[in-house]
Amino acid sequence: QTQFVESGGGLAQPGGSLRLSCIVSSSIFRLYKMGWYRQAPGSQRLLVAAIRTDGSTYYTDSVKGRFTVSRDNAKDMVFLQMNNLKQEDTAVYYCNIMTPSGGAARSWGQGTQVIVSS
């Protein structure tokens, strides 16, 4: 059973930065397309960024130019660098293996809370 452990969230001011990390318990992590998702209070969980096995990336429009997704296949980890944070980035952030259609392939981890507030 693949598990995800997200960390790095916290309280940041608008314009600030946070770096999220996710450890994936899988011996074949390098074969997976990975996604970062977020769920704001009262909203659906949505895909924010993704990184394919070849390192190519995808970002939803609202975070383009501010967020950067990366991965370390040697450590089975995926990262999300978040710069110029905005209040609307406030959410719980999760990582997961992505299905071809963009959905999540496994059960969710506990996520990491990001609060952007002055």
Backbone as JSON Lines, residues from 0, in Angstrom:
{"i":0,"aa":"Q","n":[0.84,-1.19,0.0],"ca":[0.0,0.0,0.0],"c":[0.88,1.25,0.0]}
{"i":1,"aa":"T","n":[0.8,1.99,-1.07],"ca":[1.59,3.21,-1.16],"c":[1.08,4.24,-0.16]}
{"i":2,"aa":"Q","n":[1.99,4.88,0.54],"ca":[1.64,5.92,1.49],"c":[2.37,7.21,1.14]}
{"i":3,"aa":"F","n":[1.75,8.32,1.52],"ca":[2.29,9.65,1.26],"c":[2.4,10.41,2.58]}
{"i":4,"aa":"V","n":[3.55,11.03,2.81],"ca":[3.74,11.84,4.0],"c":[4.15,13.23,3.55]}
{"i":5,"aa":"E","n":[3.21,14.17,3.68],"ca":[3.46,15.55,3.29],"c":[3.93,16.37,4.48]}
{"i":6,"aa":"S","n":[4.78,17.35,4.2],"ca":[5.26,18.23,5.27],"c":[5.67,19.57,4.66]}
{"i":7,"aa":"G","n":[5.94,20.52,5.53],"ca":[6.45,21.81,5.09],"c":[5.44,22.94,5.1]}
{"i":8,"aa":"G","n":[4.19,22.61,5.41],"ca":[3.18,23.66,5.46],"c":[3.36,24.53,6.69]}
{"i":9,"aa":"G","n":[2.52,25.54,6.79],"ca":[2.58,26.44,7.92],"c":[1.91,27.74,7.6]}
{"i":10,"aa":"L","n":[2.24,28.73,8.4],"ca":[1.67,30.07,8.23],"c":[2.67,30.95,7.48]}
{"i":11,"aa":"A","n":[2.21,31.6,6.45],"ca":[3.05,32.51,5.68],"c":[2.29,33.79,5.41]}
{"i":12,"aa":"Q","n":[3.01,34.85,5.26],"ca":[2.4,36.13,4.91],"c":[2.22,36.21,3.4]}
{"i":13,"aa":"P","n":[1.28,36.98,2.95],"ca":[1.18,37.22,1.5],"c":[2.51,37.69,0.94]}
{"i":14,"aa":"G","n":[2.91,37.09,-0.18],"ca":[4.2,37.39,-0.75],"c":[5.32,36.5,-0.25]}
{"i":15,"aa":"G","n":[5.04,35.71,0.74],"ca":[6.04,34.83,1.31],"c":[6.2,33.53,0.54]}
{"i":16,"aa":"S","n":[7.02,32.65,1.09],"ca":[7.33,31.38,0.43],"c":[7.25,30.22,1.41]}
{"i":17,"aa":"L","n":[6.93,29.07,0.87],"ca":[6.98,27.8,1.6],"c":[7.44,26.73,0.64]}
{"i":18,"aa":"R","n":[8.06,25.7,1.18],"ca":[8.46,24.55,0.35],"c":[7.86,23.3,0.96]}
{"i":19,"aa":"L","n":[7.0,22.67,0.2],"ca":[6.36,21.45,0.64],"c":[7.15,20.24,0.16]}
{"i":20,"aa":"S","n":[7.14,19.2,0.99],"ca":[7.81,17.95,0.64],"c":[6.83,16.8,0.79]}
{"i":21,"aa":"C","n":[7.04,15.77,0.01],"ca":[6.21,14.58,0.11],"c":[7.1,13.36,-0.08]}
{"i":22,"aa":"I","n":[7.08,12.48,0.91],"ca":[7.79,11.21,0.81],"c":[6.78,10.14,0.37]}
{"i":23,"aa":"V","n":[7.17,9.38,-0.63],"ca":[6.29,8.35,-1.17],"c":[6.87,6.99,-0.87]}
{"i":24,"aa":"S","n":[6.09,6.13,-0.24],"ca":[6.58,4.79,0.11],"c":[6.35,3.84,-1.06]}
{"i":25,"aa":"S","n":[7.21,3.94,-2.03],"ca":[7.09,3.07,-3.2],"c":[8.47,2.81,-3.77]}
{"i":26,"aa":"S","n":[8.75,1.56,-4.08],"ca":[10.05,1.21,-4.64],"c":[10.15,1.56,-6.13]}
{"i":27,"aa":"I","n":[9.01,1.92,-6.73],"ca":[9.02,2.28,-8.14],"c":[8.51,3.69,-8.34]}
{"i":28,"aa":"F","n":[8.79,4.54,-7.38],"ca":[8.37,5.94,-7.42],"c":[8.74,6.59,-8.74]}
{"i":29,"aa":"R","n":[9.94,6.26,-9.24],"ca":[10.46,6.92,-10.43],"c":[9.58,6.67,-11.67]}
{"i":30,"aa":"L","n":[8.71,5.67,-11.6],"ca":[7.87,5.32,-12.73],"c":[6.54,6.07,-12.74]}
{"i":31,"aa":"Y","n":[6.3,6.84,-11.65],"ca":[4.99,7.46,-11.49],"c":[4.99,8.93,-11.86]}
{"i":32,"aa":"K","n":[3.92,9.35,-12.5],"ca":[3.6,10.76,-12.62],"c":[3.0,11.21,-11.29]}
{"i":33,"aa":"M","n":[3.5,12.31,-10.75],"ca":[3.09,12.76,-9.42],"c":[2.36,14.09,-9.51]}
{"i":34,"aa":"G","n":[1.39,14.23,-8.62],"ca":[0.64,15.48,-8.58],"c":[0.59,16.06,-7.19]}
{"i":35,"aa":"W","n":[0.53,17.38,-7.13],"ca":[0.2,18.1,-5.9],"c":[-1.22,18.63,-6.05]}
{"i":36,"aa":"Y","n":[-2.02,18.38,-5.04],"ca":[-3.41,18.8,-5.02],"c":[-3.62,19.68,-3.79]}
{"i":37,"aa":"R","n":[-4.68,20.46,-3.82],"ca":[-5.02,21.24,-2.63],"c":[-6.53,21.3,-2.46]}
{"i":38,"aa":"Q","n":[-6.91,21.42,-1.2],"ca":[-8.33,21.52,-0.87],"c":[-8.53,22.66,0.11]}
{"i":39,"aa":"A","n":[-9.2,23.68,-0.36],"ca":[-9.54,24.8,0.5],"c":[-10.83,24.47,1.25]}
{"i":40,"aa":"P","n":[-11.07,25.14,2.38],"ca":[-12.3,24.87,3.15],"c":[-13.54,25.04,2.29]}
{"i":41,"aa":"G","n":[-14.4,24.03,2.33],"ca":[-15.65,24.09,1.58],"c":[-15.51,23.9,0.09]}
{"i":42,"aa":"S","n":[-14.34,23.48,-0.36],"ca":[-14.11,23.33,-1.8],"c":[-13.65,21.93,-2.13]}
{"i":43,"aa":"Q","n":[-13.67,21.61,-3.4],"ca":[-13.17,20.32,-3.86],"c":[-11.65,20.3,-3.84]}
{"i":44,"aa":"R","n":[-11.11,19.09,-3.8],"ca":[-9.67,18.92,-3.92],"c":[-9.31,19.03,-5.4]}
{"i":45,"aa":"L","n":[-8.38,19.89,-5.71],"ca":[-8.04,20.17,-7.1],"c":[-6.55,19.99,-7.36]}
{"i":46,"aa":"L","n":[-6.22,19.62,-8.58],"ca":[-4.82,19.48,-8.98],"c":[-4.19,20.85,-9.14]}
{"i":47,"aa":"V","n":[-3.02,21.02,-8.54],"ca":[-2.29,22.28,-8.6],"c":[-1.1,22.19,-9.55]}
{"i":48,"aa":"A","n":[-0.35,21.11,-9.42],"ca":[0.87,20.94,-10.23],"c":[1.13,19.46,-10.39]}
{"i":49,"aa":"A","n":[1.86,19.14,-11.44],"ca":[2.2,17.74,-11.7],"c":[3.58,17.67,-12.32]}
{"i":50,"aa":"I","n":[4.21,16.52,-12.11],"ca":[5.53,16.3,-12.72],"c":[5.57,14.88,-13.25]}
{"i":51,"aa":"R","n":[5.94,14.77,-14.5],"ca":[5.99,13.46,-15.15],"c":[7.31,12.78,-14.88]}
{"i":52,"aa":"T","n":[7.42,11.54,-15.35],"ca":[8.64,10.79,-15.11],"c":[9.84,11.4,-15.84]}
{"i":53,"aa":"D","n":[9.58,12.12,-16.92],"ca":[10.69,12.74,-17.65],"c":[11.04,14.14,-17.12]}
{"i":54,"aa":"G","n":[10.34,14.54,-16.04],"ca":[10.61,15.83,-15.44],"c":[9.79,16.98,-15.98]}
{"i":55,"aa":"S","n":[9.01,16.75,-17.01],"ca":[8.17,17.81,-17.53],"c":[7.05,18.1,-16.52]}
{"i":56,"aa":"T","n":[6.58,19.33,-16.55],"ca":[5.67,19.78,-15.5],"c":[4.39,20.39,-16.05]}
{"i":57,"aa":"Y","n":[3.41,20.45,-15.17],"ca":[2.13,21.09,-15.45],"c":[1.75,21.93,-14.24]}
{"i":58,"aa":"Y","n":[1.14,23.09,-14.5],"ca":[0.65,23.95,-13.43],"c":[-0.73,24.47,-13.79]}
{"i":59,"aa":"T","n":[-1.6,24.53,-12.79],"ca":[-2.86,25.18,-13.02],"c":[-2.6,26.68,-13.17]}
{"i":60,"aa":"D","n":[-3.45,27.35,-13.87],"ca":[-3.2,28.75,-14.23],"c":[-2.94,29.65,-13.02]}
{"i":61,"aa":"S","n":[-3.63,29.41,-11.93],"ca":[-3.55,30.31,-10.78],"c":[-2.19,30.28,-10.09]}
{"i":62,"aa":"V","n":[-1.37,29.27,-10.36],"ca":[-0.07,29.18,-9.69],"c":[1.11,29.29,-10.64]}
{"i":63,"aa":"K","n":[0.83,29.4,-11.92],"ca":[1.91,29.51,-12.91],"c":[2.79,30.71,-12.6]}
{"i":64,"aa":"G","n":[4.11,30.49,-12.65],"ca":[5.05,31.56,-12.36],"c":[5.34,31.75,-10.89]}
{"i":65,"aa":"R","n":[4.58,31.08,-10.04],"ca":[4.78,31.21,-8.58],"c":[5.2,29.9,-7.93]}
{"i":66,"aa":"F","n":[4.68,28.81,-8.43],"ca":[4.96,27.49,-7.85],"c":[5.88,26.71,-8.78]}
{"i":67,"aa":"T","n":[6.74,25.88,-8.17],"ca":[7.62,25.01,-8.94],"c":[7.58,23.61,-8.33]}
{"i":68,"aa":"V","n":[7.27,22.63,-9.15],"ca":[7.25,21.25,-8.71],"c":[8.54,20.57,-9.15]}
{"i":69,"aa":"S","n":[9.06,19.72,-8.29],"ca":[10.28,18.98,-8.61],"c":[10.23,17.62,-7.94]}
{"i":70,"aa":"R","n":[11.16,16.77,-8.31],"ca":[11.19,15.44,-7.72],"c":[12.62,14.97,-7.55]}
{"i":71,"aa":"D","n":[12.81,14.07,-6.6],"ca":[14.1,13.43,-6.37],"c":[13.84,11.93,-6.37]}
{"i":72,"aa":"N","n":[14.1,11.29,-7.49],"ca":[13.8,9.86,-7.6],"c":[14.67,9.01,-6.69]}
{"i":73,"aa":"A","n":[15.86,9.48,-6.35],"ca":[16.73,8.72,-5.46],"c":[16.18,8.66,-4.04]}
{"i":74,"aa":"K","n":[15.38,9.68,-3.69],"ca":[14.83,9.74,-2.33],"c":[13.33,9.47,-2.29]}
{"i":75,"aa":"D","n":[12.73,9.17,-3.45],"ca":[11.28,8.92,-3.52],"c":[10.5,10.11,-2.98]}
{"i":76,"aa":"M","n":[10.9,11.3,-3.4],"ca":[10.27,12.51,-2.88],"c":[9.85,13.45,-4.02]}
{"i":77,"aa":"V","n":[8.81,14.19,-3.74],"ca":[8.35,15.25,-4.65],"c":[8.2,16.51,-3.82]}
{"i":78,"aa":"F","n":[8.48,17.64,-4.45],"ca":[8.5,18.92,-3.74],"c":[7.62,19.94,-4.46]}
{"i":79,"aa":"L","n":[7.17,20.92,-3.69],"ca":[6.44,22.04,-4.28],"c":[6.96,23.32,-3.64]}
{"i":80,"aa":"Q","n":[7.71,24.08,-4.4],"ca":[8.19,25.38,-3.96],"c":[7.13,26.41,-4.29]}
{"i":81,"aa":"M","n":[6.67,27.11,-3.28],"ca":[5.59,28.08,-3.44],"c":[6.11,29.46,-3.09]}
{"i":82,"aa":"N","n":[6.15,30.33,-4.06],"ca":[6.61,31.71,-3.88],"c":[5.47,32.69,-4.12]}
{"i":83,"aa":"N","n":[5.67,33.91,-3.65],"ca":[4.67,34.96,-3.82],"c":[3.28,34.45,-3.45]}
{"i":84,"aa":"L","n":[3.2,33.87,-2.27],"ca":[1.95,33.27,-1.82],"c":[0.84,34.3,-1.7]}
{"i":85,"aa":"K","n":[-0.37,33.86,-1.98],"ca":[-1.56,34.68,-1.89],"c":[-2.53,34.05,-0.92]}
{"i":86,"aa":"Q","n":[-3.45,34.84,-0.41],"ca":[-4.41,34.32,0.56],"c":[-5.21,33.17,-0.05]}
{"i":87,"aa":"E","n":[-5.47,33.22,-1.34],"ca":[-6.24,32.15,-1.98],"c":[-5.46,30.84,-2.12]}
{"i":88,"aa":"D","n":[-4.18,30.84,-1.75],"ca":[-3.41,29.6,-1.71],"c":[-3.65,28.83,-0.41]}
{"i":89,"aa":"T","n":[-4.36,29.42,0.51],"ca":[-4.67,28.75,1.76],"c":[-5.47,27.48,1.51]}
{"i":90,"aa":"A","n":[-4.94,26.36,1.97],"ca":[-5.57,25.06,1.72],"c":[-4.74,23.98,2.39]}
{"i":91,"aa":"V","n":[-5.29,22.78,2.41],"ca":[-4.49,21.6,2.75],"c":[-3.94,21.04,1.46]}
{"i":92,"aa":"Y","n":[-2.65,20.78,1.43],"ca":[-1.96,20.31,0.23],"c":[-1.63,18.83,0.37]}
{"i":93,"aa":"Y","n":[-1.86,18.11,-0.7],"ca":[-1.63,16.67,-0.74],"c":[-0.83,16.31,-1.99]}
{"i":94,"aa":"C","n":[-0.06,15.24,-1.88],"ca":[0.55,14.69,-3.09],"c":[-0.06,13.31,-3.35]}
{"i":95,"aa":"N","n":[0.02,12.87,-4.56],"ca":[-0.5,11.55,-4.91],"c":[0.04,11.14,-6.27]}
{"i":96,"aa":"I","n":[0.0,9.86,-6.52],"ca":[0.3,9.34,-7.83],"c":[-0.88,9.7,-8.74]}
{"i":97,"aa":"M","n":[-0.58,10.1,-9.96],"ca":[-1.65,10.54,-10.86],"c":[-2.06,9.42,-11.81]}
{"i":98,"aa":"T","n":[-3.35,9.33,-12.06],"ca":[-3.86,8.47,-13.12],"c":[-3.71,9.19,-14.45]}
{"i":99,"aa":"P","n":[-3.83,8.49,-15.57],"ca":[-3.74,9.15,-16.88],"c":[-4.75,10.28,-17.06]}
{"i":100,"aa":"S","n":[-5.87,10.19,-16.39],"ca":[-6.9,11.23,-16.53],"c":[-6.68,12.4,-15.58]}
{"i":101,"aa":"G","n":[-5.63,12.33,-14.73],"ca":[-5.34,13.44,-13.84],"c":[-5.86,13.27,-12.43]}
{"i":102,"aa":"G","n":[-6.54,12.19,-12.19],"ca":[-7.04,11.95,-10.84],"c":[-5.97,11.33,-9.96]}
{"i":103,"aa":"A","n":[-6.35,11.08,-8.74],"ca":[-5.44,10.48,-7.77],"c":[-5.57,8.97,-7.81]}
{"i":104,"aa":"A","n":[-4.44,8.28,-7.81],"ca":[-4.44,6.84,-7.99],"c":[-4.49,6.08,-6.68]}
{"i":105,"aa":"R","n":[-4.16,6.7,-5.58],"ca":[-4.07,6.01,-4.31],"c":[-4.86,6.76,-3.23]}
{"i":106,"aa":"S","n":[-4.95,6.14,-2.06],"ca":[-5.57,6.79,-0.92],"c":[-4.73,8.0,-0.5]}
{"i":107,"aa":"W","n":[-5.4,9.0,0.05],"ca":[-4.73,10.24,0.42],"c":[-3.96,10.11,1.73]}
{"i":108,"aa":"G","n":[-2.89,10.88,1.82],"ca":[-2.2,11.03,3.08],"c":[-2.89,12.07,3.94]}
{"i":109,"aa":"Q","n":[-2.2,12.52,4.99],"ca":[-2.82,13.47,5.9],"c":[-2.77,14.9,5.38]}
{"i":110,"aa":"G","n":[-1.93,15.14,4.4],"ca":[-1.8,16.49,3.85],"c":[-1.0,17.4,4.76]}
{"i":111,"aa":"T","n":[-0.73,18.59,4.27],"ca":[-0.04,19.6,5.07],"c":[-0.77,20.93,4.88]}
{"i":112,"aa":"Q","n":[-1.07,21.58,5.99],"ca":[-1.88,22.8,5.97],"c":[-1.02,24.01,5.62]}
{"i":113,"aa":"V","n":[-1.49,24.78,4.68],"ca":[-0.86,26.06,4.33],"c":[-1.87,27.17,4.61]}
{"i":114,"aa":"I","n":[-1.44,28.13,5.4],"ca":[-2.29,29.29,5.7],"c":[-1.52,30.55,5.29]}
{"i":115,"aa":"V","n":[-2.12,31.31,4.43],"ca":[-1.51,32.56,3.98],"c":[-2.34,33.7,4.53]}
{"i":116,"aa":"S","n":[-1.75,34.45,5.45],"ca":[-2.49,35.5,6.12],"c":[-1.53,36.55,6.65]}
{"i":117,"aa":"S","n":[-1.99,37.77,6.64],"ca":[-1.17,38.85,7.21],"c":[-1.56,39.08,8.67]}
